[in-house]
């Protein structure tokens, strides 16, 4: 069975994601639910470390 989603140009996440798997109907539903709950992207609440993690020898 073939399934497809029609995506508006404005929904293309700024053209960062063009792969078909990202726009599957089940994933779009999850994103809608997260938005309704007020979830925010991790990048809005966390900072990216400037250097790589290097564990020290004990």
C-alpha positions as CSV (number, residue, x, y, z in Angstrom):
1,X,0.0,0.0,0.0
2,X,1.4,3.4,-1.0
3,X,1.1,6.2,1.4
4,X,2.1,9.8,0.8
5,X,2.0,13.2,2.6
6,X,1.5,16.5,1.0
7,X,3.8,19.0,2.6
8,X,3.6,22.8,2.1
9,X,6.9,24.6,1.3
10,X,6.5,26.5,4.6
11,X,6.6,23.2,6.5
12,X,10.1,22.2,5.2
13,X,11.9,23.2,8.4
14,X,13.9,25.8,6.5
15,X,14.9,23.2,4.0
16,X,17.0,21.4,6.6
17,X,15.1,18.2,6.1
18,X,14.1,16.8,2.7
19,X,14.1,13.1,3.4
20,X,10.7,11.4,3.0
21,X,11.0,9.4,6.2
22,X,11.0,12.7,8.3
23,X,7.6,13.6,6.8
24,X,5.8,10.3,7.5
25,X,2.2,10.9,8.8
26,X,2.9,9.3,12.1
27,X,5.9,11.5,12.8
28,X,4.0,14.6,11.8
29,X,1.3,13.7,14.3
30,X,3.9,13.3,17.0
31,X,5.3,16.8,16.3
32,X,1.8,18.3,16.4
33,X,1.2,16.6,19.8
34,X,4.5,17.9,21.2
35,X,3.7,21.4,20.0
36,X,0.3,21.3,21.6
37,X,1.9,20.3,24.9
38,X,4.3,23.3,24.7
39,X,7.4,21.3,24.1
40,X,10.5,23.2,22.9
41,X,13.5,22.0,20.9
42,X,16.5,21.0,22.9
43,X,18.6,23.7,21.2
44,X,16.4,26.3,23.0
45,X,17.2,25.1,26.5
46,X,20.7,23.6,26.2
47,X,24.0,24.9,25.0
48,X,26.4,23.1,22.7
49,X,29.8,22.5,24.4
50,X,32.7,24.4,22.9
51,X,35.2,21.6,23.3
52,X,35.0,17.8,23.1
53,X,34.6,15.8,26.3
54,X,38.0,14.3,27.3
55,X,37.8,12.1,30.4
56,X,40.8,12.4,32.7
57,X,42.7,9.3,33.8
58,X,41.9,8.4,37.4
